[in-house]
């Protein structure tokens, strides 16, 4: 089992006006969400939500708390 976590940081509304398609994809697209035997969480600073995908193909996947996403007072 593999876990890939990523962070998505907010961008200024003034900056986003100048982004081209490539930059928009880099900033906002959560790529490769559906990978076999992998848990892919992505934390977004926009609304402080976490998107997680888990696709078990050959063995069960265990969802565990990811230290990087825990609030500091729970670590």
TORLUMSE-795788 format. One record per atom (N, C-alpha, C): atom name; residue in one letter; x, y, z. Coordinates in Angstrom, 3 decimals. Layout:
% TORLUMSE-795788
<CA,A,<X,Y,Z>>
...
% end
This chain:
% TORLUMSE-795788
<N,X,<0.843,-1.180,0.000>>
<CA,X,<0.000,0.000,0.000>>
<C,X,<0.885,1.238,0.000>>
<N,X,<0.463,2.223,-0.732>>
<CA,X,<1.223,3.464,-0.840>>
<C,X,<0.293,4.634,-0.552>>
<N,X,<0.808,5.664,0.120>>
<CA,X,<0.036,6.880,0.385>>
<C,X,<0.814,8.072,-0.149>>
<N,X,<0.165,8.872,-0.985>>
<CA,X,<0.758,10.098,-1.535>>
<C,X,<-0.078,11.278,-1.071>>
<N,X,<0.439,12.093,-0.184>>
<CA,X,<-0.335,13.255,0.235>>
<C,X,<0.252,14.526,-0.386>>
<N,X,<-0.642,15.474,-0.663>>
<CA,X,<-0.215,16.745,-1.254>>
<C,X,<-1.001,17.890,-0.627>>
<N,X,<-0.449,19.081,-0.723>>
<CA,X,<-1.096,20.295,-0.233>>
<C,X,<-1.402,21.214,-1.398>>
<N,X,<-2.546,21.854,-1.353>>
<CA,X,<-2.944,22.847,-2.355>>
<C,X,<-3.080,24.174,-1.641>>
<N,X,<-2.254,25.133,-2.003>>
<CA,X,<-2.255,26.430,-1.336>>
<C,X,<-3.110,27.430,-2.097>>
<N,X,<-3.633,28.402,-1.390>>
<CA,X,<-4.488,29.401,-2.013>>
<C,X,<-3.676,30.342,-2.890>>
<N,X,<-4.356,30.903,-3.867>>
<CA,X,<-3.741,31.858,-4.778>>
<C,X,<-4.548,33.146,-4.747>>
<N,X,<-3.891,34.233,-4.966>>
<CA,X,<-4.564,35.525,-4.989>>
<C,X,<-5.482,35.615,-6.200>>
<N,X,<-6.658,36.179,-6.002>>
<CA,X,<-7.582,36.339,-7.128>>
<C,X,<-6.995,37.233,-8.210>>
<N,X,<-6.112,38.117,-7.847>>
<CA,X,<-5.474,38.992,-8.834>>
<C,X,<-4.441,38.225,-9.646>>
<N,X,<-3.749,37.300,-9.015>>
<CA,X,<-2.763,36.490,-9.726>>
<C,X,<-3.423,35.508,-10.685>>
<N,X,<-4.523,34.892,-10.247>>
<CA,X,<-5.177,33.861,-11.047>>
<C,X,<-5.653,34.418,-12.391>>
<N,X,<-6.002,35.675,-12.450>>
<CA,X,<-6.430,36.289,-13.710>>
<C,X,<-5.365,36.163,-14.795>>
<N,X,<-4.110,36.086,-14.387>>
<CA,X,<-3.006,36.037,-15.343>>
<C,X,<-2.496,34.625,-15.626>>
<N,X,<-3.100,33.613,-15.033>>
<CA,X,<-2.655,32.235,-15.242>>
<C,X,<-3.064,31.751,-16.627>>
<N,X,<-2.180,31.006,-17.263>>
<CA,X,<-2.554,30.324,-18.499>>
<C,X,<-3.072,28.928,-18.133>>
<N,X,<-3.459,28.153,-19.125>>
<CA,X,<-4.047,26.836,-18.878>>
<C,X,<-3.094,25.920,-18.117>>
<N,X,<-1.830,25.945,-18.466>>
<CA,X,<-0.842,25.090,-17.799>>
<C,X,<-0.752,25.443,-16.317>>
<N,X,<-0.689,26.713,-16.010>>
<CA,X,<-0.573,27.147,-14.611>>
<C,X,<-1.842,26.826,-13.824>>
<N,X,<-2.995,26.976,-14.431>>
<CA,X,<-4.258,26.636,-13.759>>
<C,X,<-4.275,25.148,-13.406>>
<N,X,<-3.845,24.304,-14.341>>
<CA,X,<-3.786,22.866,-14.066>>
<C,X,<-2.808,22.559,-12.938>>
<N,X,<-1.660,23.223,-12.934>>
<CA,X,<-0.660,23.003,-11.873>>
<C,X,<-1.212,23.373,-10.502>>
<N,X,<-1.969,24.439,-10.433>>
<CA,X,<-2.470,24.944,-9.155>>
<C,X,<-3.719,24.230,-8.649>>
<N,X,<-4.615,23.820,-9.551>>
<CA,X,<-5.932,23.368,-9.118>>
<C,X,<-6.270,21.914,-9.415>>
<N,X,<-5.642,21.299,-10.386>>
<CA,X,<-5.968,19.922,-10.743>>
<C,X,<-5.350,18.949,-9.741>>
<N,X,<-6.158,18.059,-9.226>>
<CA,X,<-5.652,16.980,-8.387>>
<C,X,<-5.508,15.778,-9.324>>
<N,X,<-4.304,15.555,-9.779>>
<CA,X,<-4.037,14.545,-10.801>>
<C,X,<-3.773,13.180,-10.176>>
<N,X,<-4.019,12.132,-10.934>>
<CA,X,<-3.737,10.751,-10.523>>
<C,X,<-4.462,10.342,-9.246>>
<N,X,<-5.691,10.768,-9.092>>
<CA,X,<-6.439,10.383,-7.899>>
<C,X,<-6.724,8.889,-7.852>>
<N,X,<-7.084,8.325,-8.971>>
<CA,X,<-7.511,6.928,-8.993>>
<C,X,<-6.376,6.011,-9.421>>
<N,X,<-5.492,5.692,-8.484>>
<CA,X,<-4.376,4.784,-8.729>>
<C,X,<-4.605,3.511,-7.927>>
<N,X,<-4.354,2.361,-8.542>>
<CA,X,<-4.558,1.088,-7.859>>
<C,X,<-3.643,0.940,-6.654>>
<N,X,<-4.201,0.409,-5.564>>
<CA,X,<-3.472,0.097,-4.329>>
<C,X,<-2.756,1.305,-3.738>>
<N,X,<-3.326,2.474,-3.934>>
<CA,X,<-2.726,3.710,-3.436>>
<C,X,<-3.799,4.577,-2.819>>
<N,X,<-3.457,5.237,-1.722>>
<CA,X,<-4.339,6.221,-1.104>>
<C,X,<-3.764,7.590,-1.452>>
<N,X,<-4.587,8.440,-2.048>>
<CA,X,<-4.139,9.750,-2.509>>
<C,X,<-4.940,10.869,-1.854>>
<N,X,<-4.487,11.373,-0.720>>
<CA,X,<-5.172,12.517,-0.118>>
<C,X,<-4.554,13.840,-0.592>>
<N,X,<-5.389,14.834,-0.758>>
<CA,X,<-4.927,16.176,-1.112>>
<C,X,<-5.640,17.172,-0.205>>
<N,X,<-4.876,17.968,0.507>>
<CA,X,<-5.432,18.971,1.419>>
<C,X,<-5.489,20.310,0.702>>
<N,X,<-6.652,20.944,0.719>>
<CA,X,<-6.826,22.242,0.085>>
<C,X,<-6.954,23.333,1.135>>
<N,X,<-6.165,24.365,0.995>>
<CA,X,<-6.228,25.486,1.927>>
<C,X,<-7.371,26.451,1.590>>
<N,X,<-8.068,26.231,0.479>>
<CA,X,<-9.179,27.107,0.113>>
<C,X,<-10.317,27.008,1.115>>
<N,X,<-10.825,25.826,1.316>>
<CA,X,<-11.913,25.617,2.271>>
<C,X,<-11.504,24.662,3.377>>
<N,X,<-10.211,24.401,3.461>>
<CA,X,<-9.661,23.468,4.449>>
<C,X,<-10.354,22.118,4.388>>
<N,X,<-10.398,21.561,3.192>>
<CA,X,<-10.978,20.232,3.045>>
<C,X,<-9.945,19.286,2.463>>
<N,X,<-10.190,18.009,2.690>>
<CA,X,<-9.294,16.969,2.203>>
<C,X,<-10.059,16.102,1.212>>
<N,X,<-9.473,15.906,0.043>>
<CA,X,<-10.001,14.990,-0.954>>
<C,X,<-9.153,13.727,-0.883>>
<N,X,<-9.797,12.588,-0.733>>
<CA,X,<-9.058,11.330,-0.642>>
<C,X,<-9.653,10.326,-1.614>>
<N,X,<-8.772,9.639,-2.330>>
<CA,X,<-9.211,8.513,-3.146>>
<C,X,<-8.441,7.281,-2.698>>
<N,X,<-9.096,6.145,-2.756>>
<CA,X,<-8.465,4.880,-2.405>>
<C,X,<-9.041,3.812,-3.321>>
<N,X,<-8.189,3.171,-4.106>>
<CA,X,<-8.630,2.143,-5.037>>
<C,X,<-7.897,0.846,-4.696>>
<N,X,<-8.589,-0.064,-4.047>>
<CA,X,<-7.995,-1.348,-3.679>>
<C,X,<-8.207,-2.328,-4.825>>
<N,X,<-7.136,-2.915,-5.301>>
<CA,X,<-7.266,-3.889,-6.390>>
<C,X,<-6.786,-5.269,-5.950>>
<N,X,<-5.589,-5.341,-5.369>>
<CA,X,<-5.045,-6.652,-5.012>>
<C,X,<-5.085,-6.931,-3.518>>
<N,X,<-5.212,-5.894,-2.699>>
<CA,X,<-5.261,-6.089,-1.253>>
<C,X,<-6.044,-4.946,-0.612>>
<N,X,<-6.556,-5.151,0.599>>
<CA,X,<-7.300,-4.081,1.278>>
<C,X,<-6.386,-2.891,1.583>>
<N,X,<-6.970,-1.713,1.599>>
<CA,X,<-6.234,-0.496,1.954>>
<C,X,<-6.697,-0.052,3.340>>
<N,X,<-5.766,0.399,4.137>>
<CA,X,<-6.094,0.855,5.477>>
<C,X,<-5.980,2.376,5.527>>
<N,X,<-7.088,3.043,5.790>>
<CA,X,<-7.075,4.490,5.919>>
<C,X,<-6.607,4.852,7.318>>
<N,X,<-5.509,5.571,7.397>>
<CA,X,<-4.940,5.971,8.673>>
<C,X,<-4.844,7.490,8.731>>
<N,X,<-4.700,8.004,9.938>>
<CA,X,<-4.522,9.440,10.098>>
<C,X,<-3.145,9.826,9.570>>
<N,X,<-3.103,10.839,8.743>>
<CA,X,<-1.854,11.300,8.151>>
<C,X,<-1.334,12.458,8.995>>
<N,X,<-0.130,12.309,9.537>>
<CA,X,<0.427,13.321,10.442>>
<C,X,<0.452,14.715,9.829>>
<N,X,<0.735,14.812,8.550>>
<CA,X,<0.827,16.127,7.907>>
<C,X,<-0.508,16.866,7.923>>
<N,X,<-1.628,16.142,8.023>>
<CA,X,<-2.941,16.770,7.998>>
<C,X,<-3.530,16.985,9.386>>
<N,X,<-2.883,16.483,10.415>>
<CA,X,<-3.396,16.646,11.778>>
<C,X,<-3.161,18.071,12.262>>
<N,X,<-4.111,18.616,13.023>>
<CA,X,<-3.833,19.907,13.674>>
<C,X,<-2.677,19.752,14.630>>
<N,X,<-1.937,20.797,14.821>>
<CA,X,<-0.743,20.765,15.676>>
<C,X,<-1.084,20.287,17.090>>
<N,X,<-2.240,20.689,17.630>>
<CA,X,<-2.563,20.318,19.005>>
<C,X,<-2.958,18.852,19.142>>
<N,X,<-3.079,18.087,18.057>>
<CA,X,<-3.334,16.649,18.130>>
<C,X,<-2.080,15.822,17.889>>
<N,X,<-0.967,16.454,17.559>>
<CA,X,<0.254,15.692,17.250>>
<C,X,<0.959,15.282,18.500>>
% end
